[in-house]
Amino acid sequence: RAPRGSLRVGGAGGRMAPPPVHNGTVAPMEGYAEGSVQAFSSEFRHLLWDLLSAKRADKEIDTADYKVRGAMLLLKLKEAVRNESHWTEREKNASAASKEQLDRFTLKRNNLLSEEHHQKTEIQSCRDFKTKYPTIELCDLEEFHANAAQSGAPPDEHTLYVQRLHFELAERERLCKQLGSKQARKKELEDQISAKKKFLQSLGSLLKGVKKSTQPIQERFGMHHTWKAKQGRLARLLPAPMFVLYSLLLAHKETADDACDVRIHGSASAAETLLMQGSGDKTTSGVKEDASDERDTKRQKLGTELQAMSIHPLSVVVDLLDELGKKTLSLRFDFLLHPAGGVVLASCQPEDLALVLVNLLPDDTGRVLPHASETFWNPKAAGVASQGHPYLWAQHLGGLDFLPPVPPSLLLDASMSSQEVSSQLASMRKQHRVPKLVALLKQRVQAQMELRTIGKSLPGGFNSATRGEFQMTEWSKVVDAQNKGVAAEAEDGELSTQENGVSDVARITQQVAWQDYMSQTFRAVLKSSKVVATVEVTTYVEHPVRPPLFKIVELKAPKPAGTDVGVEVLYTNQIQAVESAVNYTCIPSDSSAVMESALLSRQLDALQRALTEHFGSSALAA
């Protein structure tokens, strides 16, 4: 421990840090005669360090000398502090004087700025001063010189202005006199117009009465002129692709096929409103430039409204009739207003026959928009009130394979001329698109009805001892993971939940080949005394052009003793022979025979006979 009375500087142990090393004396502050406070403080710390080092080393020291030197350093330190205080006071006084001068200059500057602003305000008020005469609109100088009588030398500016005022007064008095005669003529014309308007208003009720009185005659002779006139008015409100589709279907009905009915359904007022929004009011026009600007503004507004897809208020409905005049299928065509161009949507009633619309053309499932090949069509997600689908054959019927892909209201401004459109329509009529389509739809509807009739009679309807030992005990529809999603989408018009931006049905559609889209699978179980065969029957939308496909998926049959292989492997040849007999051998080679016969019944009969031949009692015994 340090001795009592010793000075302890620094940390633990009583050690004091050595004084900072400096090069000679510290330079004094500017304005001081002696050294600065920092220099004297450094010397005092060195003196104190020497004293403590000597005591720690037990050296003999002269304390009086250290006291004298320390006292001298303290006196010099006091003098330096006093000088610093004087210097600080002097600098404060100088700063106060500078601040006072700055305040004077600032005040003088603000006074000058205020005076400048006042002068500018006065100058502007003088410039804005106007007399009452310039507010009077006078005629041009050229008109004044042409109409006013002048003589002598040209007048000065003031005299010319006074002459123009007198001339303007005379002209206005003359025009006021003419205004009275014009107003009297206007009143006379208004009276004539009101009288004619009353007559025209009464004429409408008279024509309605005449039309009502002729209604029984029209019904008696089958001349539906009133209904046809209404349909004609609605047809003029259809978009161009829908009008092409309607005209082709109507021409086919009137010339070639009475077993169909074509009509337009929807709100005429809503269609007129949409047409006015798209084309604008062409009857009212002022200056050409103003009218053009107004049309451009309306087109831009229409483009903004079409960002959200919507259905046109009018639709075309086609009813297909059988030989007895009973409606078998009702086709409905809607028009989707799409920003990239119109799209024709097709749907049918009853909805369970929607599969007849699929693949009328190759790879045409109707689940992809024509303008965006990677966008799957989802009516619910798009927020449209239609369950139709954009089939490619529907676009062809509407002429969208040659019409410009623009919104329907802008079709008249498209690049195609009317002659080009007419030539394309004539070419389309020569292709007989509508007769081929109607015939194919009727054929498919009839085939689906036959399939349903046969399905209702199964399994008991085909059990007979004449067909062999196998009897059908079960016939049920199979809905697997893929067909379940497709069938639900076809029945409800909805797509299942989205996952990572891709719906389940979209993934299913990508996985299933278009040839197998909307196919139906049935399970048939046939039993004999020893064998049970489970057969999957797949029917396609092209039935009967594309026959049903039979496949044995499970076989339960006795095996010889000591055989370890499975039944399917043991009877591979027999299974293939049965499938070949059903899928190929029993199908007629003549296409007309396929169309006229009940193909599924023939295949089921061949299935029972082939199973008896290859898996009957005699075959198993052999």
C-alpha positions in Angstrom: 0.0 0.0 0.0 1.1 3.6 -0.6 2.3 5.5 2.5 -0.1 7.8 4.2 -0.2 11.3 2.6 1.1 10.1 -0.7 -0.7 11.2 -3.9 -2.5 8.3 -5.8 -3.2 8.9 -9.4 -4.4 6.4 -11.9 -5.9 2.9 -11.4 -5.4 0.1 -8.9 -2.1 -0.2 -7.1 -1.6 3.5 -6.9 0.1 3.7 -10.2 -0.3 6.9 -12.2 -0.1 6.9 -16.0 2.9 8.8 -17.3 2.3 12.2 -18.7 1.8 12.5 -22.4 5.0 13.0 -24.4 5.2 16.4 -26.2 7.8 18.0 -28.4 9.1 20.9 -26.3 6.7 23.6 -25.2 3.1 23.8 -26.5 2.5 26.6 -28.9 0.6 29.4 -27.1 -2.8 30.5 -28.3 -3.0 33.3 -30.6 -3.2 36.7 -28.8 -1.4 35.5 -25.5 2.1 36.7 -24.4 2.8 33.7 -22.2 2.3 30.0 -22.8 -1.2 28.5 -22.9 -3.1 26.8 -20.2 -2.4 23.4 -21.9 1.4 24.0 -21.8 1.5 24.9 -18.1 -0.8 22.0 -17.2 1.6 19.6 -19.0 4.6 21.0 -17.2 2.8 20.7 -13.9 1.9 17.0 -14.6 5.6 16.3 -15.5 6.8 17.9 -12.2 4.3 15.8 -10.3 5.4 12.7 -12.1 9.0 13.2 -11.2 8.2 13.7 -7.6 6.2 10.6 -7.3 8.8 8.5 -9.2 11.5 9.6 -6.8 9.5 8.8 -3.7 8.6 5.4 -5.1 12.3 4.7 -5.8 13.2 5.9 -2.2 15.5 8.5 -3.6 16.6 11.6 -1.7 14.9 14.6 -3.1 14.8 18.3 -2.4 11.2 19.0 -1.7 11.7 22.8 -1.4 12.9 22.9 -5.0 9.7 21.1 -6.1 7.5 23.4 -4.0 9.1 26.5 -5.5 8.8 25.1 -9.1 5.2 24.0 -8.4 4.2 27.5 -7.0 5.8 29.2 -10.1 3.8 26.9 -12.4 0.6 27.6 -10.5 1.2 31.4 -10.8 1.8 31.0 -14.5 -1.3 28.9 -14.9 -3.4 31.6 -13.1 -2.0 34.2 -15.5 -2.8 32.1 -18.5 -6.4 31.5 -17.3 -6.7 35.3 -16.7 -5.4 36.1 -20.2 -7.8 33.5 -21.7 -10.7 35.2 -19.9 -9.7 38.6 -21.2 -9.4 37.2 -24.7 -12.8 35.5 -24.5 -14.4 38.8 -23.3 -12.8 40.7 -26.2 -14.1 38.1 -28.7 -17.7 38.3 -27.3 -17.7 42.1 -27.7 -16.5 41.8 -31.3 -19.2 39.2 -32.0 -21.9 41.5 -30.5 -20.7 44.4 -32.7 -20.8 42.2 -35.8 -24.3 40.9 -34.9 -25.6 44.5 -34.5 -24.2 45.4 -37.9 -25.8 42.2 -39.4 -29.2 43.2 -37.9 -28.9 46.6 -39.5 -28.2 45.2 -42.9 -31.0 42.7 -42.6 -33.5 45.4 -41.7 -32.4 47.5 -44.5 -32.7 44.5 -46.9 -36.3 43.7 -45.7 -37.2 47.4 -46.2 -35.9 47.3 -49.8 -37.7 44.0 -50.6 -41.0 45.4 -49.2 -40.6 48.5 -51.3 -39.9 46.4 -54.4 -43.0 44.3 -53.8 -45.1 47.4 -53.4 -43.8 48.9 -56.6 -44.4 45.7 -58.6 -48.0 45.6 -57.3 -48.6 49.2 -58.3 -47.2 48.5 -61.8 -49.3 45.4 -62.3 -52.5 47.2 -61.2 -51.7 50.0 -63.7 -51.2 47.4 -66.4 -54.5 45.6 -65.6 -56.5 48.8 -65.7 -59.2 48.6 -68.4 -61.9 51.0 -69.6 -65.5 50.0 -70.4 -65.1 50.4 -74.1 -62.8 47.4 -74.9 -65.5 45.1 -73.4 -67.7 45.8 -76.4 -67.3 43.3 -79.2 -66.8 45.3 -82.5 -66.7 44.0 -86.0 -63.4 43.5 -87.8 -61.7 46.4 -89.5 -62.0 44.8 -92.9 -65.8 44.5 -92.5 -66.0 48.1 -91.2 -64.1 49.5 -94.1 -66.1 47.4 -96.6 -69.6 48.5 -95.2 -69.1 52.0 -93.7 -69.1 55.0 -96.0 -65.9 57.0 -95.6 -64.6 60.2 -97.3 -61.6 62.3 -96.9 -58.3 61.5 -95.3 -58.0 58.5 -93.0 -59.0 59.4 -89.5 -56.7 59.1 -86.5 -57.0 56.2 -84.0 -59.5 57.9 -81.7 -61.8 59.1 -84.5 -61.7 55.6 -86.1 -62.7 54.0 -82.8 -65.6 56.3 -82.4 -66.8 55.6 -86.0 -66.6 51.9 -85.3 -68.8 52.4 -82.2 -71.4 54.2 -84.2 -71.4 51.6 -86.9 -71.7 48.8 -84.4 -74.7 50.6 -82.8 -76.5 51.0 -86.2 -75.9 47.3 -87.0 -77.3 46.1 -83.7 -80.4 48.2 -84.1 -81.0 46.7 -87.5 -80.5 43.1 -86.2 -82.9 43.7 -83.3 -85.6 44.6 -85.8 -84.9 41.4 -87.8 -85.0 39.4 -84.6 -88.7 40.2 -84.0 -89.7 38.9 -87.5 -87.6 35.8 -87.1 -89.1 35.0 -83.7 -92.6 35.3 -85.2 -91.6 32.9 -87.9 -90.1 30.5 -85.4 -93.3 30.4 -83.4 -95.3 29.6 -86.5 -93.0 26.7 -87.4 -93.2 25.4 -83.8 -96.9 25.3 -84.0 -96.8 23.3 -87.2 -94.3 20.9 -85.7 -96.4 20.3 -82.6 -99.4 19.6 -84.8 -97.5 17.0 -86.9 -96.0 15.5 -83.7 -99.5 14.9 -82.2 -100.5 13.2 -85.4 -97.5 10.9 -85.4 -98.0 10.0 -81.8 -101.6 9.1 -82.5 -100.5 7.1 -85.6 -98.6 4.6 -83.4 -101.7 3.6 -81.5 -103.6 3.3 -84.7 -100.9 1.0 -86.2 -100.9 -1.1 -83.0 -104.6 -1.6 -83.3 -104.3 -2.7 -86.9 -101.5 -5.1 -86.0 -103.6 -6.5 -83.1 -106.6 -7.0 -85.4 -104.5 -8.9 -87.9 -103.0 -11.3 -85.3 -105.7 -14.0 -85.6 -105.3 -14.0 -89.4 -101.5 -14.4 -89.1 -102.0 -17.4 -86.7 -104.6 -18.9 -88.9 -102.5 -18.9 -92.0 -99.1 -19.4 -90.3 -97.7 -16.0 -91.3 -95.9 -14.8 -88.2 -95.0 -11.3 -89.6 -95.1 -9.7 -86.2 -92.7 -12.2 -84.6 -90.4 -12.1 -87.7 -90.4 -8.3 -87.7 -89.4 -8.3 -84.0 -86.6 -10.9 -84.7 -85.4 -8.7 -87.6 -85.1 -5.7 -85.3 -83.2 -7.8 -82.7 -80.9 -9.1 -85.5 -79.8 -5.6 -86.3 -78.6 -5.2 -82.7 -76.4 -8.3 -82.8 -72.6 -8.0 -83.0 -71.2 -8.9 -86.4 -70.1 -12.5 -85.6 -73.5 -13.3 -84.0 -75.3 -11.8 -87.0 -73.3 -14.0 -89.3 -74.1 -17.0 -87.1 -77.9 -16.1 -86.9 -78.2 -15.5 -90.7 -76.6 -18.8 -91.6 -78.7 -20.8 -89.2 -81.9 -19.0 -90.3 -81.1 -19.7 -94.0 -80.5 -23.3 -93.2 -83.8 -23.6 -91.4 -85.8 -21.9 -94.2 -84.2 -23.8 -97.1 -83.0 -27.2 -95.9 -84.2 -28.3 -92.5 -87.6 -27.8 -90.9 -86.6 -29.9 -87.9 -84.9 -26.9 -86.1 -86.0 -23.6 -84.8 -83.9 -20.4 -84.6 -84.7 -17.4 -82.5 -83.0 -14.4 -80.8 -83.4 -14.1 -77.1 -82.5 -11.2 -74.8 -83.1 -7.6 -73.9 -83.4 -5.2 -76.9 -83.1 -2.1 -74.7 -79.8 -3.3 -73.1 -78.5 -4.1 -76.6 -79.4 -0.6 -77.9 -77.7 1.0 -74.9 -74.5 -1.0 -75.5 -74.6 -0.2 -79.2 -75.0 3.6 -78.4 -72.1 3.4 -76.0 -69.9 1.7 -78.6 -70.7 3.7 -81.8 -71.9 7.0 -80.4 -74.8 9.2 -81.7 -73.9 9.7 -85.4 -76.9 11.9 -86.1 -75.8 14.9 -84.1 -72.7 16.5 -85.5 -71.1 19.9 -85.4 -67.7 20.8 -86.6 -65.9 17.7 -88.1 -62.9 18.0 -85.8 -65.2 18.2 -82.7 -67.2 15.1 -83.8 -64.0 13.2 -84.4 -62.6 14.0 -81.0 -66.0 13.0 -79.4 -65.9 9.6 -81.2 -62.3 9.0 -80.1 -63.3 9.8 -76.5 -66.2 7.4 -76.6 -64.0 4.6 -78.1 -61.5 5.1 -75.3 -64.3 5.0 -72.8 -65.6 1.8 -74.4 -62.1 0.2 -74.2 -62.0 1.0 -70.5 -65.5 -0.6 -70.0 -64.5 -3.8 -71.9 -61.5 -4.4 -69.5 -64.0 -6.4 -67.4 -65.4 -9.2 -69.6 -69.2 -9.3 -70.0 -71.9 -11.1 -72.1 -73.8 -9.3 -74.8 -77.5 -8.9 -73.9 -78.7 -10.8 -76.9 -78.2 -14.5 -77.6 -79.1 -16.9 -80.4 -81.0 -20.1 -79.5 -81.3 -23.1 -81.8 -83.8 -25.9 -81.0 -83.1 -29.3 -82.7 -86.3 -31.4 -83.2 -86.7 -35.1 -83.8 -89.0 -36.7 -86.4 -92.0 -36.2 -84.2 -91.3 -32.5 -83.6 -90.1 -33.0 -80.1 -87.2 -30.9 -78.9 -84.1 -33.0 -78.3 -81.4 -30.3 -77.8 -81.4 -26.6 -77.3 -78.3 -24.8 -78.4 -77.5 -21.3 -77.0 -74.9 -19.0 -78.4 -73.7 -16.0 -76.4 -71.2 -13.4 -77.3 -68.4 -12.6 -74.9 -67.1 -9.0 -75.0 -63.4 -9.5 -74.5 -60.7 -6.8 -74.6 -58.7 -8.7 -77.3 -61.8 -9.3 -79.4 -65.2 -11.0 -79.3 -65.7 -14.7 -78.5 -68.7 -16.9 -79.3 -69.7 -19.1 -76.4 -71.9 -22.2 -77.0 -73.9 -24.1 -74.4 -76.9 -26.6 -74.5 -79.9 -27.7 -72.6 -80.2 -30.2 -71.1 -76.7 -29.7 -69.6 -76.0 -33.5 -69.3 -75.8 -33.5 -73.1 -73.0 -31.0 -73.1 -70.5 -33.7 -74.2 -72.1 -33.7 -77.7 -70.5 -30.2 -78.2 -67.0 -31.4 -77.5 -64.5 -32.3 -80.3 -66.8 -31.5 -83.2 -63.5 -30.3 -84.6 -60.1 -32.0 -83.7 -58.7 -30.8 -80.4 -61.7 -28.6 -79.6 -62.5 -29.1 -76.0 -63.9 -25.6 -75.5 -61.8 -25.0 -72.4 -59.3 -22.5 -73.9 -60.0 -19.0 -75.1 -59.1 -18.5 -78.8 -57.2 -15.2 -78.1 -55.1 -16.7 -75.3 -54.1 -20.3 -75.9 -52.8 -20.7 -72.3 -55.8 -19.3 -70.6 -58.4 -21.9 -69.4 -62.0 -20.7 -69.6 -63.7 -20.3 -66.3 -67.1 -18.6 -66.4 -67.4 -18.2 -62.6 -63.9 -16.8 -62.2 -64.5 -14.3 -65.1 -67.8 -13.2 -63.5 -70.0 -13.7 -66.6 -73.6 -14.9 -66.6 -73.1 -17.7 -69.1 -72.2 -21.4 -68.9 -71.1 -21.6 -72.5 -67.6 -22.5 -73.7 -65.5 -21.0 -76.6 -65.6 -24.0 -78.9 -63.6 -23.5 -82.1 -66.5 -24.6 -84.3 -68.7 -21.8 -82.7 -66.0 -19.3 -83.7 -66.1 -20.7 -87.3 -69.9 -20.4 -87.4 -69.6 -16.7 -86.3 -67.0 -16.0 -89.0 -64.3 -15.1 -86.4 -61.8 -17.1 -88.5 -61.8 -14.2 -91.0 -63.4 -11.3 -89.3 -61.0 -8.8 -87.6 -60.4 -9.7 -83.9 -61.6 -6.3 -82.5 -64.5 -5.3 -80.2 -67.9 -5.6 -82.1 -68.7 -1.9 -81.9 -65.5 -1.1 -83.7 -65.9 -3.6 -86.5 -66.9 -0.9 -89.0 -63.6 0.8 -88.5 -61.5 -2.3 -89.0 -59.1 -2.8 -91.9 -61.3 -5.2 -93.8 -63.6 -3.7 -96.4 -67.2 -4.7 -97.0 -66.2 -6.5 -100.2 -63.7 -8.7 -98.5 -66.2 -9.6 -95.8 -68.9 -10.4 -98.4 -66.4 -12.6 -100.4 -65.5 -14.5 -97.2 -69.2 -15.0 -96.3 -69.9 -16.4 -99.8 -66.9 -18.8 -99.4 -68.2 -19.9 -96.0 -71.6 -20.7 -97.4 -70.0 -22.9 -100.0 -68.3 -24.9 -97.3 -71.8 -25.9 -95.9 -70.7 -25.4 -92.3 -74.2 -25.2 -90.8 -75.7 -28.3 -92.5 -72.7 -30.4 -91.5 -72.8 -29.2 -87.9 -76.6 -29.7 -87.5 -76.4 -33.2 -89.0 -73.4 -34.1 -86.7 -75.2 -32.8 -83.6 -78.4 -34.7 -84.3 -76.3 -37.9 -84.9 -74.5 -37.4 -81.6 -77.7 -36.7 -79.6 -79.4 -39.8 -81.1 -76.3 -41.9 -80.2 -76.3 -40.6 -76.6 -80.0 -41.3 -76.2 -79.4 -44.9 -77.4 -76.6 -45.3 -74.9 -78.8 -44.1 -72.1 -81.6 -46.4 -73.2 -79.2 -49.4 -73.2 -77.7 -48.3 -69.9 -81.1 -48.2 -68.2 -81.9 -51.7 -69.3 -78.7 -53.1 -67.9 -77.8 -55.5 -66.3 -80.9 -57.6 -66.5 -81.9 -56.7 -70.0 -79.0 -58.6 -71.6 -79.1 -61.8 -69.6 -80.2 -64.7 -71.8 -79.3 -68.3 -71.9 -78.9 -68.1 -75.7 -75.9 -65.7 -75.2 -73.8 -68.2 -73.2 -73.0 -69.1 -69.6 -72.0 -65.6 -68.5 -74.7 -63.3 -67.0 -74.2 -59.6 -66.2 -74.8 -58.9 -62.5 -73.6 -55.3 -62.3 -73.5 -52.2 -64.5 -72.4 -48.9 -62.9 -70.7 -45.7 -64.0 -67.1 -45.2 -62.9 -65.9 -41.7 -62.1 -62.1 -41.7 -61.6 -60.0 -38.7 -60.5 -59.6 -37.2 -63.9 -63.2 -37.7 -65.2 -64.6 -36.6 -61.9 -63.1 -33.1 -62.2 -64.0 -32.9 -65.9 -67.6 -34.1 -65.3 -68.1 -31.7 -62.4 -66.9 -28.8 -64.5 -69.1 -29.9 -67.4 -72.2 -30.2 -65.2 -71.8 -27.1 -62.9 -69.9 -24.8 -65.3 -67.4 -24.3 -62.4 -63.7 -24.9 -62.0 -62.3 -26.3 -58.8 -60.1 -24.5 -56.4 -56.9 -22.8 -57.6 -53.5 -23.9 -56.4 -50.4 -21.9 -57.4 -52.4 -20.2 -60.1 -53.5 -23.4 -61.9 -56.9 -25.0 -61.3 -57.5 -28.7 -60.8 -59.5 -29.0 -64.0 -56.8 -27.1 -65.9 -54.2 -29.7 -64.8 -56.6 -32.5 -65.6 -57.2 -31.1 -69.1 -53.5 -30.9 -69.6 -53.1 -34.5 -68.5 -56.0 -36.0 -70.4 -55.5 -36.2 -74.2 -58.1 -34.3 -76.2 -59.2 -37.6 -77.9 -60.3 -38.9 -74.5 -61.8 -35.7 -73.1 -65.3 -36.1 -71.6 -65.2 -39.8 -72.1 -67.4 -42.0 -69.8 -66.3 -45.2 -68.1 -68.7 -48.0 -67.0 -68.0 -51.1 -65.0 -69.7 -54.4 -66.0 -69.4 -57.5 -63.9 -70.2 -60.9 -65.6 -70.3 -64.1 -63.8 -70.5 -67.8 -64.6 -70.4 -70.8 -62.4 -66.6 -70.6 -62.0 -65.4 -67.3 -63.5 -66.0 -63.7 -62.5 -64.9 -61.1 -65.1 -64.9 -57.3 -64.4 -64.9 -55.3 -67.6 -64.4 -51.5 -68.0 -66.4 -50.0 -70.9 -65.3 -46.5 -72.1 -67.6 -44.6 -74.4 -66.5 -41.5 -76.3 -68.2 -38.3 -77.4 -67.8 -39.4 -81.0 -70.0 -42.5 -80.5 -70.9 -44.4 -82.6 -68.2 -43.2 -85.1 -65.7 -44.1 -82.4 -66.9 -47.4 -80.9 -66.8 -48.1 -77.1 -63.6 -49.7 -75.8 -63.9 -52.9 -73.7 -61.1 -53.9 -71.3 -61.0 -56.8 -68.8 -59.5 -55.2 -65.7 -60.1 -58.1 -63.2 -60.5 -61.9 -63.7 -61.3 -64.5 -61.1 -60.9 -68.0 -62.5 -59.7 -71.4 -61.2 -56.0 -72.2 -61.7 -54.5 -75.6 -62.3 -52.9 -77.3 -59.3 -49.2 -76.3 -58.8 -49.4 -73.1 -60.8 -48.0 -70.0 -59.0 -48.5 -67.4 -61.7 -51.4 -65.0 -61.6 -54.7 -65.5 -63.3 -54.2 -62.5 -65.7 -50.8 -63.9 -66.7 -52.1 -67.5 -67.1 -55.1 -66.4 -69.3 -53.3 -63.6 -71.2 -54.1 -65.1 -74.6 -57.7 -65.7 -73.8 -58.2 -62.1 -72.4 -56.7 -60.6 -75.5 -58.9 -62.8 -77.7 -62.0 -61.7 -75.9 -61.0 -58.0 -76.1 -60.2 -58.4 -79.8 -63.5 -60.1 -80.5 -65.4 -57.3 -78.8 -63.4 -54.2 -79.9 -62.7 -55.2 -83.5 -64.3 -58.4 -84.9 -67.9 -57.6 -84.1 -67.8 -54.0 -85.4 -69.2 -53.7 -89.0 -66.8 -52.5 -91.6 -69.5 -50.5 -93.3 -69.8 -47.0 -91.7 -73.5 -46.8 -92.5 -74.1 -50.0 -90.7 -72.3 -48.6 -87.7 -74.4 -45.5 -87.7 -77.7 -47.4 -87.9 -77.1 -50.2 -85.5 -77.1 -50.2 -81.7 -73.3 -50.7 -81.5 -73.1 -51.1 -77.7 -75.7 -53.9 -77.7 -73.8 -55.7 -80.4 -70.6 -55.5 -78.4 -72.2 -56.6 -75.2 -73.6 -59.6 -76.9 -70.2 -60.4 -78.4 -68.7 -60.0 -75.0 -70.9 -62.6 -73.4 -70.4 -65.0 -76.3 -66.6 -64.5 -76.3 -66.4 -65.1 -72.5 -68.4 -68.3 -72.9 -66.1 -69.4 -75.7 -62.8 -68.8 -73.8 -63.8 -69.1 -70.2 -66.9 -71.4 -70.3 -67.0 -74.8 -68.6 -65.8 -76.7 -71.7 -62.9 -74.2 -72.3 -61.7 -74.5 -68.7 -62.0 -78.3 -68.8 -59.8 -78.4 -71.9 
